[in-house]
Amino acid sequence: MAHVHLEKVTKVYPGGVKAVDAIDLSIADREFVVLVGPSGCGKSTTLRMVAGLEEATSGVIKIGERVVNDVPPKDRDIAMVFQNYALYPHMTVYQNMAFGLTLREMPGLLSRLLHPGEARSIKKGIAAKVKRAAEMLEISHLLDRKPKALSGGQRQRVAVGRAIVREPAAFLFDEPLSNLDAKLRVTTRAELKRVHQRLRTTTIYVTHDQEEAMTLGDRIVAMKDGVIQQADTPLATYNQPRNRFVAGFIGMPPMNFFEGALRIIGGEMVFEEGKLLSNKVGPPDGDSRPESTAQAGIELTLPGKGFRLVVPMRLRDALADRVGQRIVLGIRPEHLHLEAIVESCPIEVKLNVIEPLGNDMDLYMETNLNDRVVARVEASGRAAGLRGDSQVILNVDLRKIHFFEPGDTGMNLSLSSGFSSEPAHALA
């Protein structure tokens, strides 16, 4: 086992396409880190550079204390599991799992002829490792079968077993569950977490599925356009997203975003929904009265038509210099309620579509300014009587809202200095 360290690692493909842009990342010994992001964000390229399947254009890659930039993949002491299972169809499960060890550990033909006792000892050692891995993955009864006689989940477990028997310094997983159906993905995901808890081998896991990232990782590394946006524990990433991209990517359904402006009305700081006609507006020259920003040229499209939300006291100091500027409000679907709650603010929306999910339901709505809203609520109480194409009052949990700078990666203005160290999620 070993730590993995990337320092200013960059990958530029022919034509000047920069897939990974000077990333710094340290993965501790025994840590399970998930690289997550949309297609083209650079997560798989990063993994392949660690594996040695892609050559880094610049930067340093270390596994343990050794710089491996110029080390061939077979000598990096890593094991990789791919999206496709890559099993040999003519071999049994046992032979597939043992094949890598056989190549690495069996002596040459002449040596086997001269030292048969050594060869038998090596074979017994390989058999013991395969048996141990098969028991861990609950595939001992499949060792005599060939891949065509296995389900997708079983094949993926064989591929994982083939990596386990090598006892590498680090495991690398490249979207290993993408080809499985929904139920198999959940069960195989739990098995992977259980295996990690037993082996405690340093693991780097790539996925575009944020639910996989949340449930598997000790730490999530969210990437966009080849740049790391945030690297933190799952709960910290969810509760304290560093910017708008992370907030929108982590969480399902995604966070709701509303453009608007901060204003001072009646002595209170208020967010007003609406598109701004200019990026920054404020009181007339020489007029420093806080009340003046309520009438001082805040140019919103359809002024007064959007909802208003009182900014909670805990955020007012951090947002004081943003009054009269364009800003983005973020609210997660699960923080919108049909019933009144402590420290909430009501907004009126039009309900369009209801999606029942059993114990919960997703409500798809829009504001008066046609901003889309999704709320996840319990399928009981008021929710049971809801009908499409009707007006609904939602209560926004003011303890959970976020404010962001404009732009796809606008910084989260609601965070205090530094990020709190939150505990990792419960064990799977």
PEVEN-V254963 format. One record per helix or strand of 2 or more residues. SS is the DSSP state (~ for helix, > for strand). FROM is the first residue (numbers start at 0). TO is the last residue. If there is no record, write none. Layout:
SS_FROM_TO / SS_FROM_TO
//
This chain:
>_3_12 / >_16_26 / >_31_35 / ~_42_50 / >_57_62 / >_65_66 / ~_72_74 / >_77_80 / ~_92_104 / ~_108_113 / ~_115_136 / ~_139_141 / ~_146_148 / ~_151_163 / >_169_173 / ~_181_198 / >_201_206 / ~_209_215 / >_218_223 / >_226_231 / ~_233_238 / ~_243_248 / >_255_264 / >_267_272 / ~_289_293 / >_307_309 / ~_312_321 / >_324_330 / ~_332_334 / >_335_336 / >_343_355 / >_359_365 / >_371_377 / ~_380_384 / >_389_396 / >_401_403 / >_410_411
//
